[in-house]
């Protein structure tokens, strides 16, 4: 038989759990407000295209064109990388429609050449604006 002066433990555990949940929620909200928000970088909207032209039986020229976009005026430099050469900085402050040709940097055939174009912006951030495999659709090789 139970005595009337005994008290249960359930209310104490309930209060402890409520306090713990409140502390955890406050820590999560504080980390978002004070810490994580400042490390997010802006994503710029610009684009480039790449294609192969002038293919022989052993090589092709890779042509990269800066297509621009809403943030085109913020681009301070473009870097082009291909697996067979033409690694470097073809132009600083490119304008929309700017074309750069990597002579002999491509290999005829389907999806042989991996081209990466990286843009550097006026605030110093870098962003890959093209990462693709290209081939010459008119090539018979």
N, CA, C and O atoms as a GROMACS GRO file, in nm:
protein
  564
    1UNK      N    1   0.082  -0.117   0.000
    1UNK     CA    2   0.000   0.000   0.000
    1UNK      C    3   0.088   0.126   0.000
    1UNK      O    4   0.194   0.129   0.062
    2UNK      N    5   0.043   0.225  -0.070
    2UNK     CA    6   0.121   0.347  -0.086
    2UNK      C    7   0.084   0.451   0.019
    2UNK      O    8  -0.033   0.470   0.052
    3UNK      N    9   0.188   0.519   0.070
    3UNK     CA   10   0.163   0.621   0.170
    3UNK      C   11   0.140   0.755   0.100
    3UNK      O   12   0.190   0.776  -0.010
    4UNK      N   13   0.070   0.841   0.161
    4UNK     CA   14   0.033   0.969   0.102
    4UNK      C   15   0.146   1.071   0.104
    4UNK      O   16   0.139   1.168   0.029
    5UNK      N   17   0.248   1.054   0.185
    5UNK     CA   18   0.356   1.152   0.192
    5UNK      C   19   0.469   1.122   0.094
    5UNK      O   20   0.566   1.198   0.090
    6UNK      N   21   0.459   1.015   0.016
    6UNK     CA   22   0.562   0.985  -0.084
    6UNK      C   23   0.535   1.068  -0.209
    6UNK      O   24   0.421   1.081  -0.254
    7UNK      N   25   0.642   1.123  -0.264
    7UNK     CA   26   0.628   1.203  -0.386
    7UNK      C   27   0.697   1.132  -0.500
    7UNK      O   28   0.799   1.066  -0.478
    8UNK      N   29   0.645   1.144  -0.620
    8UNK     CA   30   0.704   1.080  -0.737
    8UNK      C   31   0.823   1.158  -0.790
    8UNK      O   32   0.842   1.275  -0.758
    9UNK      N   33   0.903   1.092  -0.871
    9UNK     CA   34   1.022   1.152  -0.930
    9UNK      C   35   0.989   1.215  -1.066
    9UNK      O   36   1.067   1.297  -1.115
   10UNK      N   37   0.881   1.180  -1.124
   10UNK     CA   38   0.844   1.225  -1.259
   10UNK      C   39   0.844   1.376  -1.277
   10UNK      O   40   0.897   1.422  -1.378
   11UNK      N   41   0.790   1.457  -1.187
   11UNK     CA   42   0.793   1.602  -1.209
   11UNK      C   43   0.935   1.658  -1.212
   11UNK      O   44   0.962   1.752  -1.288
   12UNK      N   45   1.026   1.604  -1.133
   12UNK     CA   46   1.164   1.652  -1.131
   12UNK      C   47   1.233   1.620  -1.263
   12UNK      O   48   1.300   1.706  -1.320
   13UNK      N   49   1.216   1.499  -1.312
   13UNK     CA   50   1.275   1.460  -1.441
   13UNK      C   51   1.218   1.544  -1.554
   13UNK      O   52   1.291   1.584  -1.645
   14UNK      N   53   1.089   1.571  -1.551
   14UNK     CA   54   1.026   1.655  -1.653
   14UNK      C   55   1.086   1.794  -1.659
   14UNK      O   56   1.112   1.846  -1.767
   15UNK      N   57   1.107   1.854  -1.542
   15UNK     CA   58   1.165   1.988  -1.536
   15UNK      C   59   1.308   1.986  -1.588
   15UNK      O   60   1.347   2.076  -1.663
   16UNK      N   61   1.387   1.887  -1.551
   16UNK     CA   62   1.525   1.877  -1.598
   16UNK      C   63   1.530   1.863  -1.750
   16UNK      O   64   1.612   1.927  -1.816
   17UNK      N   65   1.443   1.781  -1.806
   17UNK     CA   66   1.439   1.765  -1.952
   17UNK      C   67   1.399   1.894  -2.022
   17UNK      O   68   1.455   1.927  -2.126
   18UNK      N   69   1.305   1.966  -1.969
   18UNK     CA   70   1.263   2.093  -2.030
   18UNK      C   71   1.377   2.195  -2.029
   18UNK      O   72   1.398   2.266  -2.127
   19UNK      N   73   1.450   2.202  -1.918
   19UNK     CA   74   1.565   2.294  -1.910
   19UNK      C   75   1.672   2.252  -2.009
   19UNK      O   76   1.730   2.338  -2.076
   20UNK      N   77   1.700   2.123  -2.021
   20UNK     CA   78   1.802   2.074  -2.115
   20UNK      C   79   1.763   2.108  -2.258
   20UNK      O   80   1.848   2.152  -2.336
   21UNK      N   81   1.639   2.088  -2.295
   21UNK     CA   82   1.594   2.120  -2.431
   21UNK      C   83   1.607   2.269  -2.458
   21UNK      O   84   1.649   2.309  -2.567
   22UNK      N   85   1.574   2.352  -2.361
   22UNK     CA   86   1.586   2.497  -2.378
   22UNK      C   87   1.732   2.538  -2.398
   22UNK      O   88   1.760   2.623  -2.483
   23UNK      N   89   1.823   2.481  -2.322
   23UNK     CA   90   1.965   2.514  -2.336
   23UNK      C   91   2.018   2.470  -2.472
   23UNK      O   92   2.093   2.544  -2.535
   24UNK      N   93   1.981   2.353  -2.518
   24UNK     CA   94   2.025   2.304  -2.649
   24UNK      C   95   1.972   2.392  -2.761
   24UNK      O   96   2.047   2.428  -2.852
   25UNK      N   97   1.846   2.427  -2.756
   25UNK     CA   98   1.789   2.516  -2.859
   25UNK      C   99   1.859   2.652  -2.859
   25UNK      O  100   1.887   2.707  -2.966
   26UNK      N  101   1.887   2.707  -2.742
   26UNK     CA  102   1.956   2.836  -2.736
   26UNK      C  103   2.096   2.826  -2.796
   26UNK      O  104   2.140   2.919  -2.864
   27UNK      N  105   2.167   2.716  -2.772
   27UNK     CA  106   2.302   2.699  -2.828
   27UNK      C  107   2.298   2.687  -2.980
   27UNK      O  108   2.382   2.745  -3.048
   28UNK      N  109   2.202   2.614  -3.033
   28UNK     CA  110   2.190   2.599  -3.178
   28UNK      C  111   2.158   2.733  -3.244
   28UNK      O  112   2.218   2.769  -3.345
   29UNK      N  113   2.064   2.806  -3.188
   29UNK     CA  114   2.027   2.936  -3.245
   29UNK      C  115   2.145   3.034  -3.237
   29UNK      O  116   2.170   3.108  -3.331
   30UNK      N  117   2.216   3.033  -3.125
   30UNK     CA  118   2.331   3.123  -3.110
   30UNK      C  119   2.441   3.091  -3.210
   30UNK      O  120   2.505   3.182  -3.262
   31UNK      N  121   2.464   2.962  -3.238
   31UNK     CA  122   2.569   2.927  -3.334
   31UNK      C  123   2.534   2.975  -3.474
   31UNK      O  124   2.622   3.016  -3.549
   32UNK      N  125   2.407   2.970  -3.510
   32UNK     CA  126   2.367   3.020  -3.642
   32UNK      C  127   2.377   3.172  -3.649
   32UNK      O  128   2.425   3.227  -3.748
   33UNK      N  129   2.334   3.238  -3.546
   33UNK     CA  130   2.330   3.384  -3.548
   33UNK      C  131   2.470   3.443  -3.540
   33UNK      O  132   2.500   3.539  -3.611
   34UNK      N  133   2.556   3.389  -3.455
   34UNK     CA  134   2.685   3.451  -3.430
   34UNK      C  135   2.802   3.391  -3.508
   34UNK      O  136   2.904   3.458  -3.526
   35UNK      N  137   2.790   3.269  -3.554
   35UNK     CA  138   2.907   3.206  -3.613
   35UNK      C  139   2.894   3.167  -3.758
   35UNK      O  140   2.973   3.211  -3.842
   36UNK      N  141   2.799   3.088  -3.789
   36UNK     CA  142   2.794   3.026  -3.921
   36UNK      C  143   2.754   3.122  -4.032
   36UNK      O  144   2.797   3.104  -4.146
   37UNK      N  145   2.678   3.220  -4.003
   37UNK     CA  146   2.630   3.310  -4.108
   37UNK      C  147   2.738   3.391  -4.175
   37UNK      O  148   2.723   3.427  -4.291
   38UNK      N  149   2.846   3.420  -4.106
   38UNK     CA  150   2.950   3.504  -4.163
   38UNK      C  151   3.042   3.429  -4.258
   38UNK      O  152   3.114   3.491  -4.336
   39UNK      N  153   3.042   3.295  -4.254
   39UNK     CA  154   3.133   3.219  -4.339
   39UNK      C  155   3.072   3.182  -4.474
   39UNK      O  156   3.140   3.122  -4.557
   40UNK      N  157   2.949   3.217  -4.499
   40UNK     CA  158   2.884   3.184  -4.626
   40UNK      C  159   2.932   3.282  -4.733
   40UNK      O  160   2.927   3.403  -4.714
   41UNK      N  161   2.980   3.227  -4.845
   41UNK     CA  162   3.029   3.311  -4.954
   41UNK      C  163   2.919   3.331  -5.058
   41UNK      O  164   2.830   3.247  -5.074
   42UNK      N  165   2.927   3.442  -5.128
   42UNK     CA  166   2.833   3.472  -5.234
   42UNK      C  167   2.863   3.384  -5.355
   42UNK      O  168   2.979   3.363  -5.390
   43UNK      N  169   2.759   3.332  -5.417
   43UNK     CA  170   2.774   3.258  -5.542
   43UNK      C  171   2.744   3.353  -5.657
   43UNK      O  172   2.637   3.413  -5.663
   44UNK      N  173   2.839   3.365  -5.748
   44UNK     CA  174   2.822   3.454  -5.863
   44UNK      C  175   2.761   3.377  -5.979
   44UNK      O  176   2.774   3.255  -5.989
   45UNK      N  177   2.694   3.450  -6.067
   45UNK     CA  178   2.631   3.390  -6.183
   45UNK      C  179   2.701   3.437  -6.309
   45UNK      O  180   2.673   3.545  -6.360
   46UNK      N  181   2.792   3.355  -6.359
   46UNK     CA  182   2.860   3.376  -6.486
   46UNK      C  183   2.881   3.240  -6.551
   46UNK      O  184   2.870   3.137  -6.484
   47UNK      N  185   2.911   3.239  -6.680
   47UNK     CA  186   2.927   3.112  -6.750
   47UNK      C  187   3.031   3.121  -6.860
   47UNK      O  188   3.067   3.229  -6.906
   48UNK      N  189   3.078   3.004  -6.899
   48UNK     CA  190   3.172   2.991  -7.011
   48UNK      C  191   3.134   2.864  -7.087
   48UNK      O  192   3.070   2.774  -7.032
   49UNK      N  193   3.174   2.857  -7.213
   49UNK     CA  194   3.153   2.737  -7.293
   49UNK      C  195   3.288   2.694  -7.352
   49UNK      O  196   3.380   2.775  -7.365
   50UNK      N  197   3.297   2.566  -7.385
   50UNK     CA  198   3.419   2.514  -7.448
   50UNK      C  199   3.380   2.421  -7.560
   50UNK      O  200   3.280   2.350  -7.552
   51UNK      N  201   3.460   2.422  -7.666
   51UNK     CA  202   3.436   2.333  -7.780
   51UNK      C  203   3.569   2.301  -7.847
   51UNK      O  204   3.669   2.369  -7.827
   52UNK      N  205   3.567   2.195  -7.927
   52UNK     CA  206   3.686   2.157  -8.004
   52UNK      C  207   3.664   2.196  -8.150
   52UNK      O  208   3.555   2.177  -8.204
   53UNK      N  209   3.768   2.250  -8.212
   53UNK     CA  210   3.762   2.288  -8.353
   53UNK      C  211   3.895   2.248  -8.418
   53UNK      O  212   3.992   2.215  -8.349
   54UNK      N  213   3.898   2.253  -8.549
   54UNK     CA  214   4.020   2.228  -8.627
   54UNK      C  215   4.090   2.098  -8.588
   54UNK      O  216   4.210   2.097  -8.561
   55UNK      N  217   4.015   1.989  -8.584
   55UNK     CA  218   4.074   1.861  -8.543
   55UNK      C  219   4.149   1.796  -8.658
   55UNK      O  220   4.104   1.796  -8.772
   56UNK      N  221   4.265   1.741  -8.625
   56UNK     CA  222   4.338   1.655  -8.717
   56UNK      C  223   4.324   1.513  -8.660
   56UNK      O  224   4.242   1.490  -8.572
   57UNK      N  225   4.403   1.420  -8.709
   57UNK     CA  226   4.393   1.285  -8.658
   57UNK      C  227   4.453   1.271  -8.518
   57UNK      O  228   4.429   1.171  -8.450
   58UNK      N  229   4.531   1.370  -8.473
   58UNK     CA  230   4.598   1.358  -8.344
   58UNK      C  231   4.564   1.468  -8.244
   58UNK      O  232   4.584   1.450  -8.124
   59UNK      N  233   4.513   1.582  -8.291
   59UNK     CA  234   4.487   1.691  -8.197
   59UNK      C  235   4.377   1.783  -8.247
   59UNK      O  236   4.343   1.786  -8.365
   60UNK      N  237   4.323   1.858  -8.153
   60UNK     CA  238   4.221   1.959  -8.181
   60UNK      C  239   4.256   2.086  -8.106
   60UNK      O  240   4.331   2.083  -8.008
   61UNK      N  241   4.203   2.198  -8.153
   61UNK     CA  242   4.212   2.322  -8.078
   61UNK      C  243   4.091   2.329  -7.986
   61UNK      O  244   3.980   2.295  -8.026
   62UNK      N  245   4.111   2.374  -7.863
   62UNK     CA  246   4.001   2.394  -7.769
   62UNK      C  247   3.972   2.543  -7.761
   62UNK      O  248   4.062   2.623  -7.734
   63UNK      N  249   3.848   2.579  -7.785
   63UNK     CA  250   3.806   2.719  -7.782
   63UNK      C  251   3.715   2.740  -7.661
   63UNK      O  252   3.613   2.672  -7.646
   64UNK      N  253   3.753   2.833  -7.575
   64UNK     CA  254   3.675   2.868  -7.457
   64UNK      C  255   3.620   3.008  -7.476
   64UNK      O  256   3.694   3.100  -7.509
   65UNK      N  257   3.490   3.024  -7.456
   65UNK     CA  258   3.424   3.154  -7.471
   65UNK      C  259   3.360   3.195  -7.340
   65UNK      O  260   3.286   3.117  -7.280
   66UNK      N  261   3.389   3.316  -7.295
   66UNK     CA  262   3.327   3.371  -7.174
   66UNK      C  263   3.190   3.423  -7.212
   66UNK      O  264   3.178   3.520  -7.287
   67UNK      N  265   3.085   3.360  -7.161
   67UNK     CA  266   2.948   3.395  -7.196
   67UNK      C  267   2.891   3.510  -7.114
   67UNK      O  268   2.793   3.572  -7.153
   68UNK      N  269   2.952   3.537  -7.001
   68UNK     CA  270   2.904   3.646  -6.917
   68UNK      C  271   2.794   3.600  -6.823
   68UNK      O  272   2.789   3.483  -6.786
   69UNK      N  273   2.708   3.690  -6.785
   69UNK     CA  274   2.601   3.666  -6.690
   69UNK      C  275   2.579   3.792  -6.608
   69UNK      O  276   2.645   3.893  -6.631
   70UNK      N  277   2.487   3.787  -6.512
   70UNK     CA  278   2.457   3.906  -6.432
   70UNK      C  279   2.578   3.962  -6.357
   70UNK      O  280   2.584   4.082  -6.330
   71UNK      N  281   2.674   3.875  -6.322
   71UNK     CA  282   2.790   3.920  -6.247
   71UNK      C  283   2.917   3.929  -6.332
   71UNK      O  284   3.027   3.927  -6.278
   72UNK      N  285   2.902   3.939  -6.463
   72UNK     CA  286   3.017   3.940  -6.554
   72UNK      C  287   3.111   4.056  -6.529
   72UNK      O  288   3.232   4.043  -6.546
   73UNK      N  289   3.058   4.170  -6.489
   73UNK     CA  290   3.144   4.287  -6.466
   73UNK      C  291   3.230   4.273  -6.339
   73UNK      O  292   3.319   4.354  -6.316
   74UNK      N  293   3.204   4.170  -6.258
   74UNK     CA  294   3.283   4.148  -6.136
   74UNK      C  295   3.397   4.050  -6.157
   74UNK      O  296   3.475   4.025  -6.065
   75UNK      N  297   3.409   3.994  -6.278
   75UNK     CA  298   3.515   3.898  -6.307
   75UNK      C  299   3.644   3.974  -6.334
   75UNK      O  300   3.649   4.062  -6.421
   76UNK      N  301   3.750   3.940  -6.259
   76UNK     CA  302   3.877   4.008  -6.279
   76UNK      C  303   3.976   3.921  -6.355
   76UNK      O  304   4.075   3.972  -6.409
   77UNK      N  305   3.952   3.789  -6.361
   77UNK     CA  306   4.046   3.701  -6.429
   77UNK      C  307   3.978   3.567  -6.458
   77UNK      O  308   3.888   3.525  -6.386
   78UNK      N  309   4.023   3.501  -6.565
   78UNK     CA  310   3.976   3.367  -6.601
   78UNK      C  311   4.098   3.277  -6.615
   78UNK      O  312   4.197   3.314  -6.677
   79UNK      N  313   4.090   3.157  -6.556
   79UNK     CA  314   4.194   3.055  -6.570
   79UNK      C  315   4.134   2.934  -6.641
   79UNK      O  316   4.025   2.890  -6.607
   80UNK      N  317   4.206   2.882  -6.740
   80UNK     CA  318   4.162   2.766  -6.816
   80UNK      C  319   4.261   2.653  -6.794
   80UNK      O  320   4.382   2.674  -6.800
   81UNK      N  321   4.209   2.533  -6.767
   81UNK     CA  322   4.294   2.416  -6.748
   81UNK      C  323   4.243   2.304  -6.836
   81UNK      O  324   4.125   2.270  -6.833
   82UNK      N  325   4.334   2.245  -6.915
   82UNK     CA  326   4.304   2.126  -6.995
   82UNK      C  327   4.407   2.020  -6.960
   82UNK      O  328   4.516   2.054  -6.915
   83UNK      N  329   4.376   1.891  -6.979
   83UNK     CA  330   4.470   1.787  -6.939
   83UNK      C  331   4.594   1.778  -7.027
   83UNK      O  332   4.696   1.724  -6.983
   84UNK      N  333   4.587   1.828  -7.148
   84UNK     CA  334   4.699   1.811  -7.241
   84UNK      C  335   4.776   1.939  -7.267
   84UNK      O  336   4.850   1.948  -7.364
   85UNK      N  337   4.760   2.035  -7.183
   85UNK     CA  338   4.831   2.160  -7.203
   85UNK      C  339   4.736   2.277  -7.187
   85UNK      O  340   4.623   2.261  -7.141
   86UNK      N  341   4.782   2.393  -7.225
   86UNK     CA  342   4.701   2.515  -7.220
   86UNK      C  343   4.659   2.547  -7.077
   86UNK      O  344   4.548   2.594  -7.055
   87UNK      N  345   4.744   2.522  -6.982
   87UNK     CA  346   4.715   2.562  -6.844
   87UNK      C  347   4.769   2.702  -6.825
   87UNK      O  348   4.885   2.729  -6.853
   88UNK      N  349   4.685   2.789  -6.779
   88UNK     CA  350   4.734   2.924  -6.757
   88UNK      C  351   4.624   3.025  -6.748
   88UNK      O  352   4.506   2.992  -6.736
   89UNK      N  353   4.665   3.148  -6.753
   89UNK     CA  354   4.574   3.261  -6.742
   89UNK      C  355   4.571   3.333  -6.876
   89UNK      O  356   4.664   3.407  -6.908
   90UNK      N  357   4.466   3.313  -6.954
   90UNK     CA  358   4.464   3.375  -7.085
   90UNK      C  359   4.434   3.524  -7.084
   90UNK      O  360   4.477   3.596  -7.175
   91UNK      N  361   4.360   3.573  -6.984
   91UNK     CA  362   4.323   3.714  -6.988
   91UNK      C  363   4.282   3.761  -6.849
   91UNK      O  364   4.225   3.686  -6.771
   92UNK      N  365   4.313   3.887  -6.821
   92UNK     CA  366   4.259   3.947  -6.700
   92UNK      C  367   4.151   4.045  -6.743
   92UNK      O  368   4.161   4.107  -6.849
   93UNK      N  369   4.049   4.059  -6.662
   93UNK     CA  370   3.933   4.144  -6.690
   93UNK      C  371   3.872   4.113  -6.826
   93UNK      O  372   3.863   4.202  -6.910
   94UNK      N  373   3.828   3.988  -6.849
   94UNK     CA  374   3.768   3.954  -6.978
   94UNK      C  375   3.630   4.018  -6.994
   94UNK      O  376   3.557   4.036  -6.896
   95UNK      N  377   3.596   4.050  -7.116
   95UNK     CA  378   3.463   4.103  -7.144
   95UNK      C  379   3.375   3.990  -7.198
   95UNK      O  380   3.424   3.886  -7.240
   96UNK      N  381   3.246   4.012  -7.196
   96UNK     CA  382   3.152   3.912  -7.245
   96UNK      C  383   3.178   3.886  -7.393
   96UNK      O  384   3.193   3.980  -7.471
   97UNK      N  385   3.184   3.759  -7.430
   97UNK     CA  386   3.214   3.721  -7.566
   97UNK      C  387   3.361   3.694  -7.591
   97UNK      O  388   3.399   3.652  -7.700
   98UNK      N  389   3.445   3.719  -7.490
   98UNK     CA  390   3.588   3.695  -7.503
   98UNK      C  391   3.612   3.547  -7.536
   98UNK      O  392   3.555   3.459  -7.472
   99UNK      N  393   3.696   3.520  -7.635
   99UNK     CA  394   3.728   3.384  -7.678
   99UNK      C  395   3.877   3.361  -7.668
   99UNK      O  396   3.957   3.446  -7.707
  100UNK      N  397   3.913   3.246  -7.614
  100UNK     CA  398   4.054   3.207  -7.604
  100UNK      C  399   4.070   3.071  -7.668
  100UNK      O  400   3.992   2.980  -7.641
  101UNK      N  401   4.172   3.055  -7.752
  101UNK     CA  402   4.197   2.929  -7.822
  101UNK      C  403   4.322   2.863  -7.766
  101UNK      O  404   4.429   2.924  -7.761
  102UNK      N  405   4.308   2.739  -7.725
  102UNK     CA  406   4.420   2.657  -7.679
  102UNK      C  407   4.461   2.570  -7.797
  102UNK      O  408   4.400   2.466  -7.822
  103UNK      N  409   4.562   2.610  -7.869
  103UNK     CA  410   4.603   2.540  -7.991
  103UNK      C  411   4.660   2.402  -7.958
  103UNK      O  412   4.752   2.389  -7.877
  104UNK      N  413   4.606   2.300  -8.023
  104UNK     CA  414   4.657   2.165  -8.010
  104UNK      C  415   4.637   2.102  -7.873
  104UNK      O  416   4.703   2.004  -7.841
  105UNK      N  417   4.548   2.156  -7.792
  105UNK     CA  418   4.531   2.105  -7.656
  105UNK      C  419   4.430   1.992  -7.646
  105UNK      O  420   4.420   1.927  -7.541
  106UNK      N  421   4.356   1.967  -7.752
  106UNK     CA  422   4.252   1.864  -7.747
  106UNK      C  423   4.291   1.737  -7.821
  106UNK      O  424   4.381   1.738  -7.905
  107UNK      N  425   4.222   1.628  -7.788
  107UNK     CA  426   4.243   1.500  -7.853
  107UNK      C  427   4.113   1.459  -7.921
  107UNK      O  428   4.009   1.459  -7.856
  108UNK      N  429   4.115   1.423  -8.051
  108UNK     CA  430   3.992   1.384  -8.118
  108UNK      C  431   3.928   1.262  -8.051
  108UNK      O  432   3.998   1.176  -7.998
  109UNK      N  433   3.798   1.257  -8.055
  109UNK     CA  434   3.724   1.146  -7.997
  109UNK      C  435   3.620   1.196  -7.900
  109UNK      O  436   3.615   1.315  -7.866
  110UNK      N  437   3.537   1.104  -7.855
  110UNK     CA  438   3.424   1.142  -7.771
  110UNK      C  439   3.466   1.157  -7.625
  110UNK      O  440   3.526   1.067  -7.567
  111UNK      N  441   3.433   1.273  -7.566
  111UNK     CA  442   3.454   1.303  -7.424
  111UNK      C  443   3.596   1.276  -7.376
  111UNK      O  444   3.617   1.226  -7.266
  112UNK      N  445   3.694   1.310  -7.459
  112UNK     CA  446   3.834   1.289  -7.422
  112UNK      C  447   3.892   1.400  -7.336
  112UNK      O  448   3.979   1.375  -7.253
  113UNK      N  449   3.845   1.522  -7.355
  113UNK     CA  450   3.914   1.638  -7.299
  113UNK      C  451   3.834   1.703  -7.187
  113UNK      O  452   3.723   1.751  -7.206
  114UNK      N  453   3.895   1.703  -7.068
  114UNK     CA  454   3.835   1.764  -6.951
  114UNK      C  455   3.881   1.909  -6.942
  114UNK      O  456   4.000   1.936  -6.929
  115UNK      N  457   3.787   2.001  -6.951
  115UNK     CA  458   3.818   2.144  -6.947
  115UNK      C  459   3.756   2.204  -6.822
  115UNK      O  460   3.638   2.184  -6.793
  116UNK      N  461   3.838   2.279  -6.747
  116UNK     CA  462   3.790   2.349  -6.628
  116UNK      C  463   3.821   2.498  -6.646
  116UNK      O  464   3.935   2.535  -6.675
  117UNK      N  465   3.721   2.581  -6.627
  117UNK     CA  466   3.739   2.726  -6.636
  117UNK      C  467   3.702   2.784  -6.499
  117UNK      O  468   3.592   2.762  -6.448
  118UNK      N  469   3.797   2.858  -6.442
  118UNK     CA  470   3.777   2.917  -6.309
  118UNK      C  471   3.780   3.069  -6.324
  118UNK      O  472   3.867   3.124  -6.392
  119UNK      N  473   3.686   3.136  -6.259
  119UNK     CA  474   3.682   3.282  -6.260
  119UNK      C  475   3.725   3.333  -6.124
  119UNK      O  476   3.688   3.278  -6.020
  120UNK      N  477   3.804   3.440  -6.125
  120UNK     CA  478   3.839   3.512  -6.004
  120UNK      C  479   3.763   3.644  -6.007
  120UNK      O  480   3.761   3.712  -6.109
  121UNK      N  481   3.702   3.679  -5.896
  121UNK     CA  482   3.618   3.799  -5.890
  121UNK      C  483   3.690   3.912  -5.818
  121UNK      O  484   3.792   3.890  -5.753
  122UNK      N  485   3.636   4.031  -5.830
  122UNK     CA  486   3.701   4.150  -5.776
  122UNK      C  487   3.716   4.146  -5.624
  122UNK      O  488   3.801   4.216  -5.570
  123UNK      N  489   3.635   4.065  -5.555
  123UNK     CA  490   3.649   4.054  -5.410
  123UNK      C  491   3.750   3.947  -5.370
  123UNK      O  492   3.768   3.920  -5.251
  124UNK      N  493   3.816   3.884  -5.469
  124UNK     CA  494   3.919   3.785  -5.443
  124UNK      C  495   3.870   3.641  -5.438
  124UNK      O  496   3.951   3.549  -5.433
  125UNK      N  497   3.740   3.620  -5.441
  125UNK     CA  498   3.689   3.483  -5.439
  125UNK      C  499   3.705   3.419  -5.576
  125UNK      O  500   3.710   3.486  -5.679
  126UNK      N  501   3.714   3.286  -5.574
  126UNK     CA  502   3.728   3.209  -5.698
  126UNK      C  503   3.611   3.113  -5.708
  126UNK      O  504   3.560   3.064  -5.607
  127UNK      N  505   3.569   3.086  -5.832
  127UNK     CA  506   3.456   2.997  -5.854
  127UNK      C  507   3.475   2.926  -5.988
  127UNK      O  508   3.510   2.990  -6.087
  128UNK      N  509   3.452   2.797  -5.991
  128UNK     CA  510   3.457   2.722  -6.116
  128UNK      C  511   3.330   2.755  -6.194
  128UNK      O  512   3.219   2.736  -6.143
  129UNK      N  513   3.345   2.803  -6.316
  129UNK     CA  514   3.228   2.840  -6.396
  129UNK      C  515   3.203   2.741  -6.510
  129UNK      O  516   3.098   2.746  -6.575
  130UNK      N  517   3.299   2.650  -6.534
  130UNK     CA  518   3.279   2.544  -6.632
  130UNK      C  519   3.367   2.426  -6.595
  130UNK      O  520   3.486   2.441  -6.570
  131UNK      N  521   3.306   2.309  -6.591
  131UNK     CA  522   3.379   2.184  -6.563
  131UNK      C  523   3.311   2.080  -6.651
  131UNK      O  524   3.205   2.028  -6.616
  132UNK      N  525   3.373   2.048  -6.764
  132UNK     CA  526   3.306   1.963  -6.862
  132UNK      C  527   3.406   1.878  -6.941
  132UNK      O  528   3.526   1.907  -6.942
  133UNK      N  529   3.355   1.776  -7.004
  133UNK     CA  530   3.431   1.697  -7.101
  133UNK      C  531   3.377   1.733  -7.238
  133UNK      O  532   3.256   1.738  -7.259
  134UNK      N  533   3.468   1.760  -7.332
  134UNK     CA  534   3.424   1.803  -7.466
  134UNK      C  535   3.480   1.712  -7.573
  134UNK      O  536   3.576   1.637  -7.551
  135UNK      N  537   3.419   1.719  -7.689
  135UNK     CA  538   3.468   1.649  -7.808
  135UNK      C  539   3.414   1.721  -7.930
  135UNK      O  540   3.318   1.798  -7.921
  136UNK      N  541   3.475   1.695  -8.043
  136UNK     CA  542   3.434   1.756  -8.168
  136UNK      C  543   3.328   1.669  -8.232
  136UNK      O  544   3.356   1.556  -8.271
  137UNK      N  545   3.206   1.718  -8.242
  137UNK     CA  546   3.095   1.640  -8.297
  137UNK      C  547   3.109   1.619  -8.447
  137UNK      O  548   3.044   1.530  -8.503
  138UNK      N  549   3.192   1.699  -8.512
  138UNK     CA  550   3.213   1.684  -8.657
  138UNK      C  551   3.332   1.599  -8.690
  138UNK      O  552   3.363   1.580  -8.808
  139UNK      N  553   3.400   1.547  -8.589
  139UNK     CA  554   3.521   1.469  -8.612
  139UNK      C  555   3.489   1.328  -8.656
  139UNK      O  556   3.395   1.267  -8.604
  140UNK      N  557   3.566   1.274  -8.752
  140UNK     CA  558   3.550   1.136  -8.797
  140UNK      C  559   3.651   1.042  -8.732
  140UNK      O  560   3.661   0.926  -8.770
  141UNK      N  561   3.724   1.093  -8.635
  141UNK     CA  562   3.832   1.014  -8.575
  141UNK      C  563   3.782   0.936  -8.456
  141UNK      O  564   3.860   0.864  -8.393
   0.00000   0.00000   0.00000
